[in-house]
Amino acid sequence: MTEPRPFQTDDARLEPIAAKVLAGERLSFDDGLALYGSPDVLAVGWLANYVREKMHGEVAYFNVNRHINPTNVCVAACRLCAFGRKKGADGSYTMALEQAWETAASGYSEAVTEFHIVGGLHPDLPLEYFLDLVHGLKERFPKVHIKAFTMVEIAFLARRAKLTIPETLRKLKEAGVDSMPGGGAEIFADRVRHIICDHKIDGEEWLETARMVHESGLKSNATMLYGHIENDEDRVDHLLKLRALQDETHGFQTFIPLAFHPDNTPLAHLPKTTGLTDIRQIAVSRLLLDNFPHIKAYWQMMTAKIAQIALRFGADDIDGTVIEEKIYHDAGATTPQGMRRQELMRLITAAGRVPVERDTLYRSVTRTEDTFTVAV
């Protein structure tokens, strides 16, 4: 890592923030607002890159993963969503277990290290369907890490099965779930949540479910959906609530900012985020979430080009090969459905970073022909 140039800015509000960052001190709510409001996005990015390189040097992580969305049938009717369908509606689907297992096995010849499984809140599928799904995947692909079900799905499955969330988590762990994604967090602010996703658990319930996930011994990610009707105060509030829970549990691995894609949703009149908004969000996330090990620039959402820039604005991860992503493409994402391992490595190298393939728990992966080994 080369010695960075001295911090420079024309925005006086950033000077005391820079002093805190360089001294390794925690930023406040007001600091977060100043970072969002500063016209000097390059200075904000400089600070985020300073923290990122202090934590990870020149390394940028990626993985070889596959998304499996077993159903898009959903009892919710969130205004942010273009993926969910009502039972029996045109375009609705639910995979039979054999179909889901075949989906996992199909696609690229590269051996995946992770199955990422999320779907709708189906009114009829029992918990046993999901337990059998996971158990069948583990039997067929014992080396593959299963990252499955959002906090929203966990709470819904527990309620339908008349179980506590800890009981539900125990059953999922026994079936083979290894960790959990961070979806469904959206924005914690009640004012916003009531408009964009009032059919989901509220922000406090999401956080409490995440707390129980971490207490069960499972790691998870966390997300934030931005670029819709939220304001800067809502964003800072969301990030600091995640930071506070991480102080308690240390269970979050990665934070993933998700840019809202309005196409084909009831909020289609809203504009899409700009690249400037996307890289600022990455930078502010890195600076406020001082206790999160990783910040991900999810290339499927923000395009590969913006993800490359984000690797200089605080991100140390660009996700993985993905293969057949449905949720954001239903909402109008125009990025490819998947990307090969070699292309991800090329993108990272072209951004001046050193690509490192990881597994879900950020252990390095070494490949030989069509298989892999994970560092212990």
Protein Blocks (a to p, Z undefined) as FASTA:
>chain_A
ZZddddddfbfklmmmmmmmmnopacdfklmmmmmmpmblmlmmmmmmmmmmmmnomacc
ddddddddfbfcdfbdcfkbckbccehiahiacddfklmmmmmmgccfbdcfbdcddddd
dfklcfklmmmmmmmmmmmmmmbccdehifklmmmmmmmnopafklmmmmmmmnopabdc
fehklpablklmmmmmmmbccfklmmmmmmmmmmnopacdddddehilbcfklmmmmmmm
mmmmmmmnopafbdcdddddfehpaklmpccddfklmmmmmmmmmmmmmmbfbacddfkl
nojklmmmmmmnopabebinknopaklmmnopabdfbdcfklmmmmmmmnopacddddfk
opacddehjaccddZZ
